[in-house]
Amino acid sequence: MQFNSVQDFLNHVQQELNANRLVLPVLPDIALKVREAVASEDVSAKELADIIVTDAALSTRLIYVANSPLYRGVTEIKNIQMAVSRLGHKIVGALITSLVMQQMFRPTSKLLEMHFRKTWEQSINVSSISRALVALAPHLNRDEAMLAGLIYQIGKLPILTLVENIPEFRDSPSRMDKLLEKAHPAIGKLIMDTWSFPEALKLVPSQYVDFQRDSGAVADYVDVVQVAFLQSIAGTDHPACRVDCSTVPAFAKLGLTADIEVLEIEGISDEIELTKSMFS
């Protein structure tokens, strides 16, 4: 099988989807139930907690995060209902979705383990920077920004699953890397079209690579992830390092200069490390 362009590969993806030979990633049931409950205006803290406690491992993780320096209050949180009451429905909804994302980055084979791990680590890095950057855009929600960073390259997952059986990519790491970078935004859009996320988050995987994008005077989650991504690859050999950040509107919308290093902004570095610790 030969692909002469990224579009050829995208056409192949669509054919595989149509034939039910490829399944796009879906959120685990627990995340869907929690997001649906949070969207309801009349769900109580107890009702939301009752949904979450059906997953013991996730409940343990949420209590751990609720007591972490990022969210810790005066008294220790000892159960899920306390966590929901303390943090609020919206934060809990974003946290639950963020915490279950890691399940989706588990490889289907040993061959793909390195690629899945690398993608997850990159996502955590961009997610942590995104959450910290919301300090510069207080109209945005920091936990939604964190989630936006975790989904920004979700499109890579079905690509990796598919190319495992395509020798021209499987046996050539450089070709695979190029395909992942060029094709994942379009696949990310396909995935987001099937997820019940707010439109502001759905746009992230497909639009964060449009470095001339300007949606208006006020920064949105795409802008935040875009800046976080460019900061995360600074000093590497990633092709996007050639982007002239002075021409990227997202920097100005966050009040940043093109030559800024976000880690040097007071408090940002600590915030990033604390967020990363959530996923360790």
One Martini backbone bead per residue (centre of mass of N, CA, C, O) as a GRO file, in nm:
protein
  280
    1MET     BB    1   0.094   0.038   0.025
    2GLN     BB    2   0.044   0.368  -0.112
    3PHE     BB    3   0.134   0.715  -0.022
    4ASN     BB    4   0.147   1.045  -0.175
    5SER     BB    5  -0.033   1.165   0.064
    6VAL     BB    6  -0.219   1.277   0.319
    7GLN     BB    7  -0.489   1.252   0.169
    8ASP     BB    8  -0.464   0.954   0.113
    9PHE     BB    9  -0.475   0.874   0.411
   10LEU     BB   10  -0.746   1.006   0.482
   11ASN     BB   11  -0.906   0.833   0.284
   12HIS     BB   12  -0.836   0.567   0.424
   13VAL     BB   13  -0.965   0.630   0.693
   14GLN     BB   14  -1.254   0.660   0.584
   15GLN     BB   15  -1.275   0.373   0.474
   16GLU     BB   16  -1.231   0.231   0.749
   17LEU     BB   17  -1.475   0.357   0.887
   18ASN     BB   18  -1.696   0.262   0.684
   19ALA     BB   19  -1.595  -0.054   0.743
   20ASN     BB   20  -1.533  -0.092   1.057
   21ARG     BB   21  -1.193  -0.104   1.097
   22LEU     BB   22  -1.224   0.178   1.249
   23VAL     BB   23  -1.197   0.328   1.575
   24LEU     BB   24  -1.276   0.586   1.749
   25PRO     BB   25  -1.229   0.754   2.012
   26VAL     BB   26  -1.373   0.718   2.340
   27LEU     BB   27  -1.529   0.792   2.610
   28PRO     BB   28  -1.575   0.691   2.897
   29ASP     BB   29  -1.863   0.641   3.066
   30ILE     BB   30  -1.799   0.806   3.321
   31ALA     BB   31  -1.744   1.073   3.169
   32LEU     BB   32  -2.019   1.100   3.033
   33LYS     BB   33  -2.194   1.100   3.291
   34VAL     BB   34  -2.062   1.345   3.425
   35ARG     BB   35  -2.106   1.554   3.199
   36GLU     BB   36  -2.414   1.524   3.194
   37ALA     BB   37  -2.461   1.604   3.491
   38VAL     BB   38  -2.322   1.883   3.483
   39ALA     BB   39  -2.522   1.997   3.261
   40SER     BB   40  -2.709   1.980   3.479
   41GLU     BB   41  -2.891   2.200   3.695
   42ASP     BB   42  -3.012   1.966   3.926
   43VAL     BB   43  -2.764   1.838   4.033
   44SER     BB   44  -2.624   1.692   4.295
   45ALA     BB   45  -2.358   1.612   4.482
   46LYS     BB   46  -2.455   1.325   4.543
   47GLU     BB   47  -2.525   1.234   4.255
   48LEU     BB   48  -2.242   1.277   4.141
   49ALA     BB   49  -2.093   1.097   4.343
   50ASP     BB   50  -2.246   0.829   4.271
   51ILE     BB   51  -2.111   0.807   3.994
   52ILE     BB   52  -1.805   0.809   4.069
   53VAL     BB   53  -1.798   0.562   4.284
   54THR     BB   54  -1.815   0.332   4.061
   55ASP     BB   55  -1.504   0.428   4.044
   56ALA     BB   56  -1.251   0.359   4.243
   57ALA     BB   57  -0.994   0.467   4.106
   58LEU     BB   58  -1.105   0.749   4.036
   59SER     BB   59  -1.179   0.833   4.323
   60THR     BB   60  -0.893   0.829   4.434
   61ARG     BB   61  -0.777   1.039   4.239
   62LEU     BB   62  -0.965   1.275   4.311
   63ILE     BB   63  -0.885   1.299   4.609
   64TYR     BB   64  -0.589   1.351   4.557
   65VAL     BB   65  -0.629   1.611   4.391
   66ALA     BB   66  -0.805   1.770   4.601
   67ASN     BB   67  -0.535   1.752   4.805
   68SER     BB   68  -0.372   1.914   4.639
   69PRO     BB   69  -0.215   2.218   4.591
   70LEU     BB   70  -0.423   2.311   4.370
   71TYR     BB   71  -0.701   2.250   4.584
   72ARG     BB   72  -0.640   2.289   4.867
   73GLY     BB   73  -0.764   2.321   5.180
   74VAL     BB   74  -0.814   2.326   5.515
   75THR     BB   75  -0.957   2.057   5.468
   76GLU     BB   76  -0.982   1.734   5.431
   77ILE     BB   77  -1.056   1.517   5.174
   78LYS     BB   78  -1.251   1.196   5.213
   79ASN     BB   79  -1.470   1.235   4.981
   80ILE     BB   80  -1.656   1.287   4.700
   81GLN     BB   81  -1.867   1.487   4.811
   82MET     BB   82  -1.659   1.685   4.917
   83ALA     BB   83  -1.528   1.741   4.644
   84VAL     BB   84  -1.777   1.854   4.501
   85SER     BB   85  -1.842   2.080   4.707
   86ARG     BB   86  -1.564   2.225   4.692
   87LEU     BB   87  -1.514   2.246   4.370
   88GLY     BB   88  -1.740   2.170   4.188
   89HIS     BB   89  -1.886   2.064   3.906
   90LYS     BB   90  -1.703   2.174   3.676
   91ILE     BB   91  -1.429   2.080   3.784
   92VAL     BB   92  -1.498   1.781   3.810
   93GLY     BB   93  -1.563   1.732   3.515
   94ALA     BB   94  -1.279   1.806   3.407
   95LEU     BB   95  -1.115   1.610   3.583
   96ILE     BB   96  -1.236   1.343   3.498
   97THR     BB   97  -1.165   1.366   3.200
   98SER     BB   98  -0.859   1.399   3.243
   99LEU     BB   99  -0.809   1.129   3.404
  100VAL     BB  100  -0.923   0.934   3.164
  101MET     BB  101  -0.731   0.994   2.925
  102GLN     BB  102  -0.502   0.790   2.986
  103GLN     BB  103  -0.658   0.537   2.882
  104MET     BB  104  -0.630   0.629   2.570
  105PHE     BB  105  -0.291   0.599   2.587
  106ARG     BB  106  -0.305   0.294   2.538
  107PRO     BB  107  -0.159   0.046   2.396
  108THR     BB  108  -0.220  -0.231   2.165
  109SER     BB  109   0.102  -0.257   2.159
  110LYS     BB  110   0.439  -0.281   2.186
  111LEU     BB  111   0.514  -0.116   1.930
  112LEU     BB  112   0.340   0.154   2.043
  113GLU     BB  113   0.436   0.244   2.324
  114MET     BB  114   0.630   0.481   2.267
  115HIS     BB  115   0.426   0.664   2.115
  116PHE     BB  116   0.214   0.689   2.339
  117ARG     BB  117   0.397   0.801   2.559
  118LYS     BB  118   0.494   1.051   2.410
  119THR     BB  119   0.213   1.177   2.361
  120TRP     BB  120   0.132   1.198   2.661
  121GLU     BB  121   0.369   1.374   2.758
  122GLN     BB  122   0.306   1.611   2.570
  123SER     BB  123   0.019   1.661   2.677
  124ILE     BB  124   0.094   1.728   2.967
  125ASN     BB  125   0.270   1.971   2.906
  126VAL     BB  126   0.056   2.143   2.755
  127SER     BB  127  -0.157   2.131   2.977
  128SER     BB  128   0.010   2.272   3.204
  129ILE     BB  129   0.059   2.535   3.052
  130SER     BB  130  -0.234   2.608   2.992
  131ARG     BB  131  -0.330   2.637   3.283
  132ALA     BB  132  -0.127   2.866   3.356
  133LEU     BB  133  -0.211   3.078   3.126
  134VAL     BB  134  -0.495   3.162   3.247
  135ALA     BB  135  -0.381   3.396   3.419
  136LEU     BB  136  -0.396   3.574   3.135
  137ALA     BB  137  -0.716   3.449   3.108
  138PRO     BB  138  -0.975   3.482   3.327
  139HIS     BB  139  -1.223   3.401   3.129
  140LEU     BB  140  -1.103   3.131   3.168
  141ASN     BB  141  -1.073   2.785   3.232
  142ARG     BB  142  -0.824   2.599   3.370
  143ASP     BB  143  -0.950   2.306   3.338
  144GLU     BB  144  -1.021   2.332   3.039
  145ALA     BB  145  -0.732   2.392   2.949
  146MET     BB  146  -0.617   2.125   3.039
  147LEU     BB  147  -0.797   1.954   2.854
  148ALA     BB  148  -0.709   2.083   2.588
  149GLY     BB  149  -0.414   1.974   2.612
  150LEU     BB  150  -0.495   1.663   2.608
  151ILE     BB  151  -0.648   1.686   2.303
  152TYR     BB  152  -0.461   1.813   2.076
  153GLN     BB  153  -0.348   1.490   1.985
  154ILE     BB  154  -0.581   1.269   1.945
  155GLY     BB  155  -0.534   1.198   1.634
  156LYS     BB  156  -0.290   0.991   1.678
  157LEU     BB  157  -0.421   0.725   1.772
  158PRO     BB  158  -0.551   0.605   1.507
  159ILE     BB  159  -0.295   0.619   1.343
  160LEU     BB  160  -0.126   0.418   1.506
  161THR     BB  161  -0.320   0.180   1.474
  162LEU     BB  162  -0.307   0.173   1.158
  163VAL     BB  163   0.017   0.172   1.094
  164GLU     BB  164   0.091  -0.106   1.214
  165ASN     BB  165  -0.016  -0.233   0.911
  166ILE     BB  166   0.201  -0.024   0.767
  167PRO     BB  167   0.516  -0.054   0.663
  168GLU     BB  168   0.597   0.240   0.557
  169PHE     BB  169   0.563   0.334   0.867
  170ARG     BB  170   0.644   0.118   1.076
  171ASP     BB  171   0.956   0.104   0.936
  172SER     BB  172   0.943   0.442   0.952
  173PRO     BB  173   0.986   0.683   1.178
  174SER     BB  174   0.995   0.940   0.999
  175ARG     BB  175   0.727   0.893   0.848
  176MET     BB  176   0.550   0.873   1.095
  177ASP     BB  177   0.604   1.154   1.212
  178LYS     BB  178   0.501   1.313   0.967
  179LEU     BB  179   0.217   1.199   0.966
  180LEU     BB  180   0.129   1.281   1.248
  181GLU     BB  181   0.165   1.592   1.210
  182LYS     BB  182  -0.022   1.622   0.945
  183ALA     BB  183  -0.292   1.437   1.027
  184HIS     BB  184  -0.410   1.488   1.324
  185PRO     BB  185  -0.606   1.730   1.291
  186ALA     BB  186  -0.818   1.589   1.109
  187ILE     BB  187  -0.873   1.353   1.306
  188GLY     BB  188  -0.948   1.528   1.547
  189LYS     BB  189  -1.209   1.635   1.420
  190LEU     BB  190  -1.357   1.368   1.396
  191ILE     BB  191  -1.363   1.317   1.699
  192MET     BB  192  -1.499   1.584   1.799
  193ASP     BB  193  -1.768   1.535   1.636
  194THR     BB  194  -1.838   1.287   1.859
  195TRP     BB  195  -1.814   1.487   2.093
  196SER     BB  196  -1.959   1.640   2.395
  197PHE     BB  197  -1.830   1.928   2.345
  198PRO     BB  198  -1.744   2.224   2.351
  199GLU     BB  199  -1.662   2.420   2.093
  200ALA     BB  200  -1.400   2.543   2.218
  201LEU     BB  201  -1.267   2.250   2.233
  202LYS     BB  202  -1.313   2.117   1.951
  203LEU     BB  203  -1.102   2.314   1.795
  204VAL     BB  204  -0.815   2.242   1.892
  205PRO     BB  205  -0.696   1.995   1.718
  206SER     BB  206  -0.742   2.158   1.429
  207GLN     BB  207  -0.634   2.479   1.508
  208TYR     BB  208  -0.348   2.499   1.656
  209VAL     BB  209  -0.180   2.499   1.362
  210ASP     BB  210  -0.300   2.789   1.310
  211PHE     BB  211  -0.081   3.061   1.330
  212GLN     BB  212  -0.299   3.282   1.189
  213ARG     BB  213  -0.509   3.272   1.386
  214ASP     BB  214  -0.813   3.493   1.435
  215SER     BB  215  -1.100   3.518   1.656
  216GLY     BB  216  -1.005   3.780   1.812
  217ALA     BB  217  -0.937   3.974   2.094
  218VAL     BB  218  -1.001   3.714   2.253
  219ALA     BB  219  -0.898   3.455   2.417
  220ASP     BB  220  -0.874   3.109   2.364
  221TYR     BB  221  -0.805   2.775   2.375
  222VAL     BB  222  -0.639   2.775   2.119
  223ASP     BB  223  -0.439   2.993   2.202
  224VAL     BB  224  -0.328   2.856   2.453
  225VAL     BB  225  -0.228   2.594   2.315
  226GLN     BB  226  -0.047   2.725   2.109
  227VAL     BB  227   0.152   2.851   2.309
  228ALA     BB  228   0.217   2.594   2.466
  229PHE     BB  229   0.331   2.438   2.229
  230LEU     BB  230   0.560   2.634   2.143
  231GLN     BB  231   0.696   2.619   2.423
  232SER     BB  232   0.740   2.301   2.435
  233ILE     BB  233   0.940   2.307   2.156
  234ALA     BB  234   1.158   2.471   2.243
  235GLY     BB  235   1.474   2.369   2.114
  236THR     BB  236   1.385   2.185   1.897
  237ASP     BB  237   1.318   1.986   1.585
  238HIS     BB  238   1.056   2.097   1.535
  239PRO     BB  239   0.899   2.239   1.269
  240ALA     BB  240   0.747   2.472   1.446
  241CYS     BB  241   1.014   2.632   1.523
  242ARG     BB  242   0.993   2.814   1.250
  243VAL     BB  243   0.802   2.990   1.379
  244ASP     BB  244   0.694   3.322   1.394
  245CYS     BB  245   0.574   3.449   1.687
  246SER     BB  246   0.517   3.751   1.592
  247THR     BB  247   0.271   3.625   1.394
  248VAL     BB  248   0.112   3.523   1.651
  249PRO     BB  249  -0.181   3.625   1.792
  250ALA     BB  250  -0.189   3.470   2.069
  251PHE     BB  251   0.025   3.627   2.223
  252ALA     BB  252  -0.113   3.906   2.234
  253LYS     BB  253  -0.382   3.803   2.372
  254LEU     BB  254  -0.188   3.723   2.635
  255GLY     BB  255   0.041   3.948   2.667
  256LEU     BB  256   0.277   3.844   2.477
  257THR     BB  257   0.582   3.793   2.369
  258ALA     BB  258   0.768   3.618   2.137
  259ASP     BB  259   1.030   3.590   2.355
  260ILE     BB  260   0.896   3.432   2.558
  261GLU     BB  261   0.925   3.255   2.881
  262VAL     BB  262   0.701   3.112   3.081
  263LEU     BB  263   0.893   3.002   3.309
  264GLU     BB  264   0.968   3.313   3.396
  265ILE     BB  265   0.706   3.348   3.513
  266GLU     BB  266   0.564   3.413   3.793
  267GLY     BB  267   0.449   3.089   3.906
  268ILE     BB  268   0.436   2.904   3.651
  269SER     BB  269   0.632   2.673   3.707
  270ASP     BB  270   0.489   2.560   3.958
  271GLU     BB  271   0.215   2.508   3.825
  272ILE     BB  272   0.314   2.302   3.618
  273GLU     BB  273   0.425   2.089   3.817
  274LEU     BB  274   0.160   2.039   3.970
  275THR     BB  275   0.000   1.935   3.727
  276LYS     BB  276   0.184   1.699   3.650
  277SER     BB  277   0.143   1.541   3.925
  278MET     BB  278  -0.148   1.435   3.864
  279PHE     BB  279  -0.022   1.214   3.631
  280SER     BB  280   0.187   1.027   3.811
   0.00000   0.00000   0.00000
